[in-house]
Amino acid sequence: MKKILFSAYSLDVGGIETALITLLKYLKDEYEITLVLEKKQGIFLKDLPEEINVITYQPSSIKFSIIRKLVNFAKQVNFKRKYKNKFDFAADFATYSMPASFVARTASTNRAIWIHNNYMNFYDNNITQYRNFFNKLKISKFEKIVFVSDLDKKVFIAQFPELTKNTIVCNNLINYERIEKLAEEKIEEKKEDIPTFINVGRHDEKQKKISRIISATEKLNKQGYKFRVLLVGKGTDSKGYKEIIEEKKINNIIMLGAKKNPYPYFKISDCFLLSSQFEGYPVVFVESQILNLPIITTDVSDSKKDIAGKYGIVVENSEKGVYKGMKEFLDKGIKTEKFDPEKFNEEIAEKVRKIIND
């Protein structure tokens, strides 16, 4: 049985963490797996299969620079002594974590890194910052650079054409049976007779743009539409959103906070609403498809290829676009195709095996 390693930051709530847990559960019977975390924390820790060995590699955060560098150098030496090239495959699954990159590069000569987002958006289209980010990760040391969307790959290749041959597009696996089961869990919120939109995600205005939903809701309310919006999630901007909602006296937006199991809220909703400025490949796309929920999404990631005309509508990436999408759904609804999650996973699984074994 091949020995493989995945490195990540933590197992807190998030799309990357959800995807990682699903992948590890899928691979556990085929490989001997070690998971290295920068911080051994998060509500998903207890969901890890017991067969998976978990270790921690956390750099020092000592305030004094010289001492911190010496301590971290010693930690690197110790990790190399124990694990250098001891695995048949190693992958950094948390793109943004420099320690996770070091771990994966050290643990095997067969190395991959997963890119879960379009980092050009994080750096406001600053090419120098974008290139510096990936150079600090030592991206050229990875034989396989795995993107969850075609768009993210194209943006990367434009800046690193010399690494084109290393790039692969592979979406994340989805545990659809678990999602379907969890969706049946009882919750206090009930389905209502009015249309219900739902947004699930981290409350980070720069990326998620929940303010667009708030503004669109206010406008539609003034036009006499009857509906409600469920916001599932929390983040640095939750307080600000709550203040705006209260100030504008918007009574049909319900902030539910973070939920380990958001799927019952999908079941009492009629349409998933994604208002983001940018995304990697939103896991919520596939979760909504599994639970037969039409999708309204801004033009992000591979939405035009994978969602438009099949599982929902793609709108202009703006407040106006979100408003028009919500209005269209309220006026005439959205027809969708039937999603086949088993076929979806089979195609991805074959790609993952190839990434690990080649």
C-alpha positions as CSV (number, residue, x, y, z in Angstrom):
1,M,0.0,0.0,0.0
2,K,1.5,3.4,-1.0
3,K,2.2,5.9,1.7
4,I,0.8,9.4,0.9
5,L,0.8,12.7,2.8
6,F,-1.5,15.7,2.7
7,S,-0.7,19.0,4.4
8,A,-3.2,21.7,5.4
9,Y,-3.7,24.6,7.8
10,S,-6.5,23.3,10.0
11,L,-9.8,21.5,9.9
12,D,-12.1,24.5,10.7
13,V,-15.3,25.0,8.7
14,G,-14.7,25.9,5.1
15,G,-14.9,24.7,1.5
16,I,-11.3,23.6,1.3
17,E,-11.6,21.7,4.6
18,T,-14.8,20.0,3.5
19,A,-13.2,19.0,0.2
20,L,-10.1,17.6,2.1
21,I,-12.2,15.5,4.5
22,T,-14.2,14.0,1.6
23,L,-11.0,13.2,-0.4
24,L,-9.3,11.6,2.6
25,K,-12.3,9.4,3.4
26,Y,-12.4,8.3,-0.3
27,L,-8.7,7.4,-0.4
28,K,-8.3,5.8,3.1
29,D,-8.8,2.2,1.8
30,E,-6.4,2.5,-1.1
31,Y,-3.5,4.3,0.6
32,E,-1.7,4.7,3.9
33,I,-2.4,8.4,4.7
34,T,-0.7,10.9,6.9
35,L,-2.2,14.4,7.4
36,V,0.0,17.2,8.6
37,L,-1.7,20.2,10.0
38,E,-0.3,23.6,10.9
39,K,-2.9,23.8,13.6
40,K,-4.6,20.7,14.9
41,Q,-8.0,22.3,15.4
42,G,-11.4,22.5,13.9
43,I,-14.8,20.9,14.1
44,F,-14.0,18.5,11.3
45,L,-11.2,16.8,13.3
46,K,-13.6,14.3,14.7
47,D,-14.8,13.4,11.2
48,L,-11.3,12.2,10.2
49,P,-11.2,8.4,9.7
50,E,-9.2,6.7,12.5
51,E,-6.9,5.1,10.0
52,I,-5.4,8.5,9.1
53,N,-2.2,9.5,11.1
54,V,-2.3,13.2,12.1
55,I,0.8,15.1,13.0
56,T,1.4,18.8,13.5
57,Y,4.0,21.1,11.9
58,Q,3.6,24.6,13.3
59,P,6.2,27.3,12.9
60,S,7.1,29.4,15.9
61,S,5.4,32.8,16.3
62,I,7.9,34.1,18.8
63,K,8.0,37.9,18.7
64,F,11.8,38.3,18.4
65,S,12.9,37.8,14.8
66,I,16.3,36.2,15.4
67,I,15.0,33.7,18.0
68,R,12.0,32.9,15.8
69,K,14.2,32.2,12.7
70,L,16.5,29.9,14.8
71,V,13.6,28.0,16.2
72,N,11.9,27.6,12.8
73,F,15.2,26.5,11.2
74,A,15.5,23.8,13.9
75,K,11.9,22.7,13.3
76,Q,12.6,22.4,9.5
77,V,15.8,20.3,10.1
78,N,13.9,18.0,12.5
79,F,11.0,17.5,10.0
80,K,13.5,16.8,7.2
81,R,15.3,14.3,9.4
82,K,12.1,12.4,10.1
83,Y,10.2,12.6,6.9
84,K,12.3,13.7,3.9
85,N,11.2,11.6,0.9
86,K,9.5,9.0,3.1
87,F,6.3,9.1,1.1
88,D,5.3,7.9,-2.3
89,F,3.2,11.1,-2.9
90,A,2.7,14.4,-1.0
91,A,0.3,17.2,-1.6
92,D,-0.2,20.7,-0.2
93,F,-4.0,21.0,0.0
94,A,-4.0,24.5,1.6
95,T,-2.5,26.8,-1.1
96,Y,-2.1,29.8,1.2
97,S,-0.1,28.0,3.8
98,M,3.7,28.4,3.4
99,P,4.4,25.6,6.0
100,A,2.0,23.3,4.2
101,S,4.1,23.9,1.0
102,F,7.3,23.1,2.9
103,V,5.9,19.9,4.3
104,A,4.7,18.6,0.9
105,R,7.9,19.5,-0.9
106,T,10.0,17.8,1.8
107,A,7.9,14.6,2.2
108,S,8.2,13.2,-1.4
109,T,9.7,13.7,-4.8
110,N,6.2,13.1,-6.2
111,R,4.6,16.4,-5.2
112,A,1.4,18.2,-5.9
113,I,-0.2,21.4,-4.8
114,W,-4.0,22.2,-5.0
115,I,-4.9,25.7,-6.0
116,H,-8.5,26.5,-4.7
117,N,-8.9,30.0,-5.9
118,N,-8.0,32.7,-8.4
119,Y,-5.3,34.5,-6.4
120,M,-5.2,37.3,-8.9
121,N,-8.4,38.5,-7.4
122,F,-6.9,38.4,-3.9
123,Y,-4.1,40.7,-5.0
124,D,-6.5,43.0,-6.9
125,N,-4.9,42.1,-10.3
126,N,-1.4,43.1,-9.1
127,I,0.8,40.8,-11.2
128,T,3.9,41.4,-9.1
129,Q,2.1,40.3,-5.9
130,Y,0.5,37.3,-7.6
131,R,3.9,36.1,-8.9
132,N,5.6,36.7,-5.5
133,F,2.9,34.7,-3.7
134,F,3.5,31.6,-5.9
135,N,7.3,32.1,-5.9
136,K,7.3,32.1,-2.1
137,L,5.4,28.8,-2.3
138,K,8.2,27.5,-4.5
139,I,5.6,26.6,-7.0
140,S,8.2,25.3,-9.6
141,K,9.1,22.5,-7.2
142,F,5.7,20.9,-7.6
143,E,5.5,18.3,-10.4
144,K,1.7,18.7,-10.4
145,I,-0.2,21.9,-9.9
146,V,-3.9,21.1,-9.5
147,F,-6.6,23.7,-10.2
148,V,-10.3,23.2,-9.3
149,S,-11.4,25.3,-12.2
150,D,-10.3,26.0,-15.8
151,L,-10.4,29.8,-15.1
152,D,-7.9,29.6,-12.3
153,K,-5.5,27.5,-14.5
154,K,-5.7,30.0,-17.4
155,V,-4.9,32.9,-15.1
156,F,-1.9,31.0,-13.6
157,I,-0.5,30.0,-17.0
158,A,-0.6,33.6,-18.2
159,Q,1.9,34.4,-15.5
160,F,3.8,31.1,-15.4
161,P,3.8,29.8,-19.0
162,E,6.9,27.8,-18.3
163,L,4.9,25.6,-15.8
164,T,2.0,24.8,-18.3
165,K,3.0,21.2,-18.5
166,N,2.7,20.8,-14.7
167,T,-0.9,22.1,-14.6
168,I,-4.0,19.9,-14.2
169,V,-7.7,20.7,-13.7
170,C,-9.5,18.4,-11.2
171,N,-12.6,19.4,-9.3
172,N,-13.2,18.3,-5.7
173,L,-14.9,15.1,-4.8
174,I,-18.3,15.4,-3.1
175,N,-19.7,13.0,-0.5
176,Y,-23.2,13.2,-1.9
177,E,-24.7,10.3,0.2
178,R,-23.6,12.1,3.3
179,I,-25.1,15.4,2.1
180,E,-28.4,13.7,1.3
181,K,-28.5,12.1,4.7
182,L,-27.5,15.2,6.6
183,A,-30.2,17.2,4.7
184,E,-32.8,15.2,6.5
185,E,-31.7,16.4,10.0
186,K,-34.5,18.2,11.9
187,I,-34.0,22.0,12.5
188,E,-36.1,24.7,14.1
189,E,-36.5,26.8,11.0
190,K,-39.4,25.7,8.8
191,K,-40.1,25.9,5.1
192,E,-42.5,28.8,4.4
193,D,-45.0,29.5,1.6
194,I,-42.9,32.3,0.2
195,P,-39.8,31.9,-2.0
196,T,-36.6,31.4,0.0
197,F,-33.1,32.2,-1.1
198,I,-30.1,30.8,0.7
199,N,-26.5,31.8,0.8
200,V,-23.9,29.7,2.6
201,G,-20.3,30.8,3.2
202,R,-17.8,32.9,5.0
203,H,-18.8,36.5,5.6
204,D,-15.9,38.2,3.9
205,E,-17.0,41.2,1.9
206,K,-14.0,41.5,-0.3
207,Q,-14.7,38.0,-1.8
208,K,-18.3,37.1,-0.9
209,K,-20.0,40.5,-1.4
210,I,-23.0,39.7,0.8
211,S,-23.8,43.4,0.7
212,R,-25.1,42.8,-2.8
213,I,-27.8,40.5,-1.5
214,I,-28.7,43.0,1.2
215,S,-29.1,45.8,-1.3
216,A,-31.0,43.7,-3.8
217,T,-33.4,42.5,-1.1
218,E,-34.1,46.1,0.0
219,K,-34.9,47.0,-3.6
220,L,-37.1,44.0,-4.2
221,N,-38.9,44.7,-0.9
222,K,-39.7,48.2,-2.0
223,Q,-41.2,46.8,-5.2
224,G,-43.6,44.6,-3.2
225,Y,-42.0,41.2,-3.7
226,K,-42.6,38.6,-0.9
227,F,-39.6,36.3,-0.1
228,R,-36.9,35.7,2.5
229,V,-33.2,35.2,2.5
230,L,-31.3,32.8,4.8
231,L,-27.6,33.7,5.4
232,V,-25.7,30.7,6.8
233,G,-22.2,31.5,7.9
234,K,-20.1,33.9,9.8
235,G,-16.9,35.9,9.4
236,T,-15.2,39.2,10.0
237,D,-18.0,41.1,8.3
238,S,-21.0,39.5,10.0
239,K,-21.4,42.3,12.5
240,G,-21.3,44.9,9.7
241,Y,-24.0,43.0,7.7
242,K,-26.2,42.8,10.8
243,E,-25.9,46.5,11.4
244,I,-26.8,47.3,7.8
245,I,-29.8,45.0,7.9
246,E,-31.1,46.5,11.2
247,E,-30.4,50.1,10.0
248,K,-32.4,49.5,6.8
249,K,-35.1,47.6,8.7
250,I,-34.9,44.6,6.4
251,N,-37.0,42.0,8.2
252,N,-36.8,39.2,5.6
253,I,-33.0,38.5,5.8
254,I,-32.3,36.0,8.5
255,M,-28.8,35.6,9.8
256,L,-28.4,32.1,11.1
257,G,-24.7,32.0,11.9
258,A,-22.3,29.2,11.1
259,K,-23.7,25.7,10.9
260,K,-21.7,22.5,10.8
261,N,-24.6,21.0,9.0
262,P,-26.0,23.6,6.6
263,Y,-27.9,21.1,4.4
264,P,-31.3,21.1,6.2
265,Y,-31.4,24.8,5.4
266,F,-30.9,24.0,1.7
267,K,-34.0,21.7,2.0
268,I,-36.2,24.5,3.3
269,S,-35.0,26.9,0.6
270,D,-36.0,27.3,-3.1
271,C,-32.9,28.8,-4.7
272,F,-29.2,29.0,-3.8
273,L,-27.8,32.6,-4.2
274,L,-24.0,33.2,-4.7
275,S,-23.0,36.9,-4.8
276,S,-19.2,36.5,-4.8
277,Q,-16.7,38.8,-6.6
278,F,-14.5,35.8,-7.2
279,E,-14.3,32.1,-6.3
280,G,-12.1,29.0,-6.9
281,Y,-14.7,26.4,-7.7
282,P,-17.5,26.8,-5.2
283,V,-18.3,23.5,-3.4
284,V,-21.8,25.0,-2.9
285,F,-22.5,24.6,-6.6
286,V,-22.3,20.8,-6.4
287,E,-24.0,20.7,-3.0
288,S,-27.0,22.7,-4.5
289,Q,-27.1,20.4,-7.5
290,I,-27.2,17.3,-5.3
291,L,-30.1,18.8,-3.3
292,N,-31.9,19.9,-6.5
293,L,-31.7,23.6,-5.7
294,P,-31.6,26.0,-8.6
295,I,-28.6,28.3,-8.5
296,I,-28.2,32.0,-9.1
297,T,-24.5,32.9,-9.3
298,T,-22.4,35.9,-10.3
299,D,-20.0,35.2,-13.2
300,V,-17.2,33.5,-11.3
301,S,-15.0,30.5,-11.8
302,D,-16.5,28.0,-14.3
303,S,-20.1,29.1,-13.7
304,K,-20.8,29.8,-17.4
305,K,-19.5,26.4,-18.4
306,D,-21.0,24.3,-15.6
307,I,-24.1,26.2,-14.3
308,A,-25.7,28.4,-17.1
309,G,-28.6,26.7,-18.8
310,K,-28.2,23.5,-16.9
311,Y,-28.4,24.1,-13.1
312,G,-29.3,27.8,-12.9
313,I,-28.4,31.2,-14.2
314,V,-25.2,33.2,-14.3
315,V,-25.6,37.0,-13.8
316,E,-23.4,40.0,-14.1
317,N,-20.7,40.2,-11.4
318,S,-22.3,43.2,-9.6
319,E,-25.1,44.3,-7.3
320,K,-27.3,44.9,-10.3
321,G,-26.6,41.3,-11.5
322,V,-27.7,39.8,-8.1
323,Y,-30.8,42.0,-8.1
324,K,-31.7,40.9,-11.7
325,G,-31.1,37.2,-10.9
326,M,-33.3,37.3,-7.8
327,K,-36.0,39.2,-9.7
328,E,-36.0,36.7,-12.5
329,F,-36.4,33.8,-10.1
330,L,-39.3,35.5,-8.3
331,D,-41.0,36.4,-11.6
332,K,-40.7,33.0,-13.4
333,G,-38.5,30.5,-11.5
334,I,-35.6,28.6,-12.9
335,K,-35.7,25.2,-14.6
336,T,-32.8,22.8,-14.0
337,E,-31.4,19.5,-15.3
338,K,-31.1,16.3,-13.1
339,F,-27.6,16.1,-11.6
340,D,-25.8,12.7,-11.5
341,P,-23.4,12.9,-8.5
342,E,-22.1,9.3,-8.9
343,K,-20.9,10.0,-12.5
344,F,-19.4,13.4,-11.3
345,N,-17.3,11.6,-8.6
346,E,-16.2,8.7,-10.8
347,E,-14.6,11.1,-13.3
348,I,-12.8,13.1,-10.5
349,A,-11.7,9.9,-8.7
350,E,-9.9,8.7,-11.8
351,K,-8.1,12.0,-12.1
352,V,-7.0,11.9,-8.5
353,R,-5.6,8.4,-8.8
354,K,-3.6,9.5,-11.8
355,I,-2.3,12.5,-9.9
356,I,-1.1,10.3,-7.1
357,N,0.2,7.3,-9.0
358,D,1.9,8.8,-12.1
